[in-house]
């Protein structure tokens, strides 16, 4: 079955161009022109991914992203002006998985969409589970649990957590993580910073004093477990 992508943009030309490129790449496309319409289609159309413009009339893209995140883990790729750093970071804080800056190449957008779909639809690195105390990262189920309760993670948050857990006690720069987790050869390092902060809020006893995902001064981040076990 073809992946279903919901495209949300009030510009008819952009909607049509993005639709044509996605359909040419084999995707089914749903279209929305505003926030309320996007939320209705997200609820009824069950998209596999949402391409969301932040500059929407009425209900803005950030509010749409916030409401989506309250009800579904569907991956979100934001479309934003390159200069809107504050909005981009706010979107990542709300749980967006990726972003594309305007003006953008439709081919680049399709590649970003397919990369996020690929990672959200497949287990990372095999079919086992990794445990660290009360934290379980189940690669086969593409799910993480803490204290027996499932964590609400975006696809990219899960990818980042799974990568760090599989490489304990190894320090990675933000650029390393962009390459390994995002498949980017270059990009905004604040993307990594925001995702690490969101993960800490979900897996640390005290996010302000993290013990699992620690900051390595002048390097980046490292996963410090007390004990990690891998199960077949």
N, C-alpha and C positions, 0 to 999 in steps of 0.2 A: 504494500500500500504506500502511495506517495506521501511524504511528509506534508503536513498542512501548515502553512505559514499565514499568520494574520498580519497584514500590513496596515499601519495606522498613520495616515498623513492627510492633511487638509488640502494639499496641493494635488490637483487632478493629474497634472503632467508627471509628477514624481510617482504617484500611485501607479499610473499606467506603465511607466518605464520599469519600475521595480517588479510589477506583476509579470510583464513580458519576460524579463530576465529570469525570474524565479521559475516561471512555467517552462521556459526553455531548458532549465536545468532539471526539470522533472518534478517540480513541487506543485502541490495544489495550493491555491492562493485565495484567502478571504480578504476583503477590503473594508476598512472603516475610515470615516472622515473626521470623527471626533471622539472624545473620551467616552461618553455614554455608549455610543455605538460600539466602540472597541470592547467595553466591558460586557455588553450583551453578547457579542460574537464570541468572546473568550469563554463565556459560560455555556453557550449553546453549540458553538462550532467545534469545541475541543481542539484548538490548534496545538501543534507540537512546538511552535515557537512564535513569538511576537516581535515584529519589527516596529518600533515605536518612536515616532518623531516627538521630541520634547516640546516643540513650539506649536501647540494645538490651541484652537480657540476655545474659550470657556474653560472646561476642565483641562488643565495642562498635563503634559506627558508625565511629569513627576508624580502627580496625584493618581494618574492612571496606573503607573508602576506600583505605587504604594498599595492601591486597592487590589491589583492583581496578586501581589505578594501576600496579601492577607488571606487569599482564598486558594491559590494554586502555585505550584513550583514551576510552572511553565517557563522555559528560558526566554529572556528578553534581550534583544539587541537594540540599543538606543541609537537614534540618529540625532546628532546635535551639531551646532555650529562649532567650528574648531576653537573659537575664542571663548566658548561658554564653559570654562574649566569648573566653575563653581557648580553649575548644573550637572556637568558630567560626573563630578565626584558625588554630588547628592544622589544621582541616579544609581551609582554603584553602591552607595550606602543603603539605598532602598532594596538592593538585590538584583540589579541588572547584571547580566552575564558578560556583556561586551558592549562596545560602542563604535560607531562609525561617524567620522566628522564630515560635515558639509563644507565645500562641495565634495561629493564622493563618486567613485567609479561604481556603476552598477555591478560590474564583475567582482570588484572587491567586496561589495556587500553580500553577494551570493556566496563567495568563499568564506566570509565570516559566518554567515548563516549555517553553511554546511559544516563548518568546524564545530560550532556550538551544538548542532544537532548530533553530530558524530559522537561528541563527548558525553552528551546527555543521554544518548540512547544505548551506550555500551559501557560495560564495566571497565574500569581502568586497570590494565595490567594483569588480567587473569581473574580466576574465579574463587579465590580464597577470602578469608576474613582476617583482619589484624585487630588485636586487642591491646589496650593499655589501661589497666585497671578497669574503671567503669565505662571506658570509651571503646566502642566496637565500630570498626570501619569494614562493612561488608561489601567487598568489591563485586561479587556476583549479583547481589540485590541492588547495588548502587545506592546504598543506604548507610547512614551512620546513626548509632544509638549511644546514649549516655544514661547510665543508671537504668537501662532497660527501656527507655523512652526514645522514640525516633526523633532525630533532630531535623528541623526544617531547614534544609540547605538548598541553595541554588545549585545548578549543574556545575558551575565554575567553583563554587565553594567546596563542593564534594571533590572535584578534581584536585584542588589545591591541598585539601586535607589528606586525601589518599596518597598524593605524591610525597608529602612531607612524612607521613607515617611509614611509607615504604622505604624511606631513606633517613632513618633516625640518626641523630648526632652528626649530621652533615649540614654545614652552613651553606646557604645559597644566597647570592645577591638577588636583588629585585629583577635585574635583567636575566639572570639564570631562570628565575621562575616564570617570567614572561615567555621565555623560549620553551621551557619544558611543559608548562601547564596551558599557556594560551596559544602556543605555536606561533608566537610573534618573534620576528628577528629584531624588531625595535618597537617601541611603544612608550606610553606614559607610565612611569613607575608608580605613580599614585594609585593606579589600578590595583597593583599588588598590595600596597599599604592599606587600602580600604578593605580588600578582601581578608587580609590578615586580621584587621580590627574586628570585622564581622564574625570571623571564625572564633576569635578569642571570646567574644561575648557569648558564644554558644558552647564552648568546650572547657573554659577555664572557670575555676571556683571564683577567682578574683581577676577579671580582665585587666584591671589596672596593674596587677602584679602577676603576669602570666608565668606559668611553670612548664607548660607543654610547648607552646610556640613562643620561643624566646627570641629577643632581639640580640643579634651579634653586632657589637659596636663596629661601625665602619665597614661592615660586610653586608648583613641582611638578616635572615631568619634561619632558625634551626628548630627541629622538633626534638625535644628532650623528654623521652619516656622514662618511667621507672622500669618498665618491662614491656616489651612488645613480643607477642607470639603470633606466628602465622599458622593458620589451620587450612588444611586442604579442603 
